[in-house]
Amino acid sequence: MNVNERMALPGSTAIIKRVQVMETNMGHVLHDLGIDRLPVEQRMELVQEIWDSIALEMGLLPPTQEEQNELESRVTEDGLSPADVANWDEIKSDALKRWRP
């Protein structure tokens, strides 16, 4: 029976949606771990925790106070000596000299 045939059967939309969710790649995980039986509020908290862990791993979280202080310090330092800069070609050349055997 395909999705269209199920939709033609009498019954609640919720049952159809449940079947469709269970057919997804992660649907069995939700069921196996009992996540689908958690109250909505707890599932939302779990989603937030998962998203936070991804954001942390990907470096997407806002900077910590220590990191923010370092950024502000660097901006201040740059403002005190704006002529003390290097262009991209100089930076690239120096990096290549250090990393090439």
Buried (B, 14 or more C-beta within 10 A) or exposed (E): EEEEEEEEEEEEEEEBEBBEEEEEEEBEEBBEEEBBEBEEEEBEEEEEEEEEEEEEEEEEEEEEEEEEEEEEEEEEEEEEEEEEEEEEEEEEEEEEEEEEE
